[in-house]
């Protein structure tokens, strides 16, 4: 049995879930009007970032492409599962650890636009899209979010 003390991964919480959607407008209506979520942002890909707490987003609604629909994927296909860790240094250690253990990275370590968090992506052995992240923007009771002109997307050196 492996010694867990050698594993640098310390997940704080499941950060957000991303869903592919055939009808994003219908999903937005359901999650906002019926379930009470609030929209934080919409990015240039049409992905809608919803919140129900202080995190910039807890749910992401991603438009499903025509190609994905042609493959027969349903409207509730998981787009991603995001796992929060302590900080950028933890992300760097985790990325090195995963790579050393044969996990193929789907993205470089990067700083995202909406939510202002650091992140990288990879798949589990069954092909489920996973993401580790840190430093997500927090939104107070006033609902103020980082303006779009302050979004900064860039890659981080490992």
Buried (B, 14 or more C-beta within 10 A) or exposed (E): EEEEEEEBEEEEEEBBBBBBBBEBEEBBEEBBEEEEBBBBBBBEEEBBBBBEEEBBBBBBBBBBEEEBEEEEBEBEBEBBBBBBBEEBEBBBBBBEBBEEEEBEBEEBBBBBBBBBBBBBBBBEEEEEBBBBBBBBBEBEEEEEBBEEEEBEEEEBEE
